[in-house]
Amino acid sequence: MLLYLHIPYCDSKCHYCSFNSYTNKHNTKKEYTKAMIVQLKDNLQKYKVEPKSIETIFIGGGTPSTLSPDSYNEFFEIITPYLKDGAEITSEVNPNSASLEWLSGMKNHGVNRLSFGVQSFDELKLKQLGRAHDKNQAIEAIKLAKDVGFEHISLDLIYNATGDTKELIKNDIDIAFSLPIDHISAYELTIEANTVFEHQEEQKQTNDDLAFFVADEIKKRGFAHYEISNFGSYQSVHNKGYWELDNYLGIGAGAVGYINGIRYYPSNDIDGYIANPLYTTNEHLSENDILTEKIFLGLRSVMGVAKALLSKYSISKADYLVEQQKLILKDDKYYNPNFFISDEIALYIME
């Protein structure tokens, strides 16, 4: 069992961001945290969560560092008995709000992994993306997190924004590896609806070679490429749980939960969530839906796809790809050595 906690507050909205987050609702924080506790208590009982059964927590957003550590007190009091020994507890954090007080407070709560929203160390690119921090803030925040005692530190990078070159990306990666990190998430910029970039297609460039360049530059510095956008000497247990379709609780406005083939969505709207934190929209996944997700997720990560999941027809097509050295068959599981063509391989196997 995994747990995701969504904090939908931001000090500013990045130009590419389509996540459920708000810059004008900070006055609702107190009531929002109360609503999260109501939902948390309900979900723990409703889904019969056993003590010591939650393997990971991921606190995402929005910007979790817009809430003070004290705001999480009751959450951690309630959830601690349900945590497995050594559970991975991750929080996202922005460099401009990663104060010593916040970092120390979250460390005292048991958070042992941080994911920094850096995106770039290039000043012009940071402004282009609408980031609220500068290069030096990012560098100093990550160093401070290490000094505070965080064992695992990740950072995000974005590539294929207009103006990106191999030289710029290599410099970002060089700086990243000069810092005490053990994980990088590297995402290609996408233009999403309801973002500043929605009507600014010119902000994104198309350069397929850059994805391979990014992966090669990170891998040659010693990080394993364990999912299409994720690399590390440490591989996130929470991430892997998602890709294996483990059950997970989704707490908060805009969170998503998944329990035994049912995906549930609490209200996106903060005010609506506060008014009724137990309201959800439910999506019942069919056996074919679940199989499709397992194939797509398995082929874009080191999870692979179990041969036993596939029909005889799909196995014949997968075996053909093994002959063509597009897939690897090991211990009755198919593995994809090139995550960047995972969707094409998945569609070929299933068609």
N, C-alpha and C positions, 0 to 999 in steps of 0.2 A: 504494500500500500504506500502510495506517495501522497503528498499534500502540496497544493499550490495556493498561495495567498496573494490576492491582487490589491495593490495600493494605487488608486487611480488619480493621484495628484502629481502635478508637475509645476515647477516654477515658470517654465516656458515650454512651448510646443516646438519640437524639432520639425523642420520643413518636410521631412519624409515620413513622419510618424503617423501611423493609422491605428495605433493601439488605443484602447479605451482609457483616456486620460484627460484631465481637466486642469486648467490654470486658474479658473475663476470660482472654485468651490471649496477653497481652503477653510472657510467658516463651518463646513460640515464635518470636519475631521473627527471631532469628539463623538458625534452621533454615529458616524460611519464605523468607528472602531467598536462601538457598542453593538451595532448591527452584525458585524463580523463575528463577534462572540456568540450572538444568538444563533447564527447559522452554523458556526463551528460545533457548538454543543449539540445542536439538532442532528447534524450530519454524522457525528461520532456515534450517536445512539441509533440513528436511522439505519446506518450501514454496518452496525454491529462491529465497530472497530475494536480490536482486542488490544490490551496493554502490550507494549513493546512490539507493535506490529508495523509502525510507520518507519519506513527506511530512509525517507528523504523529505525535506521541506524546501520549497523554492518560493521566496518572497520576491514578486516581480511587480511591474507597473507599466505605465506611470513611473514614479520615482519613490521607492521605499524610504530613501533617506530624507524625504520631506516630512516624515513622521519621526518624532523624537523616540529614542529607545524606550522611554517610559510608556509610550503609547502601546508598546508591544507587551507590557508586563503581564496582563491577564491572559493574552494569547499563549505565552510560553508557560504560564502556570498551569493552564488547562492541558496543553498538548504534551508536556514533558513526560508524564507517565506512559504515554502511548508510543514514545520514541524507542526504537531499537538502540541498543548500546552502539555508540560510534556512528549514529545517524549523520548523514550528510545534510547540513543546513546551510543553504545558499541565500544570500540577499543581493539583489541588484543595487547599485549605488552610482550616483553621478559624482564625478571628480569635484565639482564646485560645492557639493554639500557633504563631502566626506571629512567632517571635522574630527579632531581627536576625541571629543566627547561622544560623537555619534558612533564612531568605530569602536571605542572602548565599551560603550553601552551595549552594542550588539554582540560584541565578543563575550561579554558577561552573560548574555542570554543564551549562549551556546552556538551562535552562528560561527561556522568554521570555514566558510567559503564565500568569497565575494566575486561578483561579476561587474566590472567597471564598464560603463558606457563611454568609451573613449572615441571610437569611430575613426579618428585620425590624429596625428601629431602635427599636421600641417595647418598653420594659422588661417590661411585663406580658405582652405577646404572646410575647416570647422565653422567659419562664418557662412560659407555657402550652404552647409547642412543645417544651419540654425542652432548649433550647439552653444551651450551657455558657459563653457569652460574654455581655457586656452591650453596650449601645449604644456606649459610648466605646471599648471594646476593638476593635469592628469598625471604627470610624472611624480610630482610630490605626493599626491594622494595615494598612489600605489605604493610608494616607498613607506609612507606613514602606516598604511595597512599592514605591511610586513613588520614594521617596528612594533605595532600593537600586538602582533602575534598570530595573525591569520595564516593558517597553514596552506590554504589553497586560494589562489588569486587568478582570475580570468579577466580578459579584456576583449571588447568587441572592436572590430575594424569593418569599415565599409569600403567597397571598391566599385569601380565603374561609374562614379560620379563624373560628370563632364570635366575634363581637365586632368583626370587621373592618367599618370604615365607609369611605366615600370620603375622609373627612378623615384617617383613620389611614393609609390607603394613599397618599394624596397626600403626606403628611409623609414617609413612607418614601422615596418617589420623589424628593422635594425634597432630602432628605439625600444620597441616592445620587448625584444629579447635582451636588452640591457637592464630590464626591470625584473623584479622577483616574482615572475608569473609562472604558472604551470599549465596554462590553457589559453587558447585564442579561438574566438568565434569570428569568422570572416564571412560577411554577407555581401552579396551583390546588391547594389541599390535598385530598388523597385519603386515605380511610381504608383501610388495607391490613391483610391478615391478618398475624398474628404481630408486631404492634406494640402499644405501650401504648394507642394510640387504637382498637384493633380493636373493643373493646366500649364505646367512648365516642363513639358517632355524634354526640352533642350537641356535640362539639368542632368539627364542620364545619357551615357554613351554606351554603345554596343561594341564590346571588344571581348570576344570569347577567349582569346589567348590569355587575357589578364587573369581569368579564373585559374587556369593551369599554372600561370606564373606565381600567383599568390600561394597556391597549394605547394608548389615545388620549393619556394623560398622558405616556407614555414617548416616543411618536412625535412629539408636538408639541415635545419638547425636542431633537429632531434625530436620534434613533436610528431606523434602518430596522427594520421588523418583517419579519424574514426567515424565521421559522418560528413556529408557533403559540405557542411559549413563549419565543422568543429575539429579542432586539433589540440593535442595536449600530451604532456608526459603524465598527467593525471586526466582520467576520463570520467566525466560527470555521471554519477550513479543515477541522478534524477533524469538527465537526458536519456540515458539508456532505458530507463523504465518507461518513458513515453514511447520510445521506438519499439518496445516489446509489448505495447498495449497493456501494461500493468494497470490495475485499478488505481484511481487517484481522486482525492477530494479536491473540489475547486471552490475556494472561499473568497467572496467579495464580488463587487460589481464588475462585470466583465470577465470574471473567471470562467473556467470550463472544468467540469468534473466528468469522470468516466467510471462507471461501476457495472461490471458484468454485461457489457453490450449496450448499455444505455449511456448516452452522453447528455449531460445536463448543463443548462446555462442559466445562472442567476441573472437578474435584471442588469443591463448595462448602465442605466441611468442611476447616478448616485442617490438622488432624492427618492426615486422609486425603490431602490434597494433598501435604503434606510426605513422607508415606510413598510416594506414587506421583505425582509431578508430571506424568507423561506420560499418565496416564489421562484419557480424555475420553468424553463421551457425544455422539454425532454425530446431527445432524438433516439429512436430505437434503431440500432444498427442490425441489419440482416447478417446472416452467416457469410453471404457474398461480400457485403460491405467490409466486414472484419477481415476476411481473407484478402481482399484488395488492399486494405491498409497495411496488413502484415507484409504483403509482397512489396509494395512501394517503399515502406519504411525499412524493411530488411535489406533491400538492394541499394539504398542510399546510405547505408551504415554498415558497420562491422557485425551487425546482428545476423545478417544473412537470412535465408529462407529455407525452412525445413522441407526436405523432399516430400515428407509425408503429408504436407499441406496441399500439394499440387495434384491435379488430375493427371491421368495418363497422357493426355494430349499436351498439357503444359510441361510435364516432365520430358516428353520427347523434344519439345522446343528448347527447353533449358539444356538438355544434354547436347543438342546441336550447338548451342552457344559455348558449351564447355569444349567441344571439338574445335570451335573457332577461336578458342582462348579469350572469349569475352566474359565467361564465368569460370569460377573455380568450384569444383565439387569436392568437399572434404567432410568426412563423418556424416554423410547423408544430409548435408546442408550445402546450398548454393551461395557462393559469395561473389560479390561484384568488385573487381579490382579498380574500376573507374567510375566513381560515384557521379561524375558529371554527365554520364549517359544512362543513369539509373532509370529515369522515366521511360526512355525509349525501350530499354530492355524489359521493363515490367509490362509495358503495353504489348510487346512482341510475344512474351510468354503467355499472356492472358487472352490474346485476340483469337 
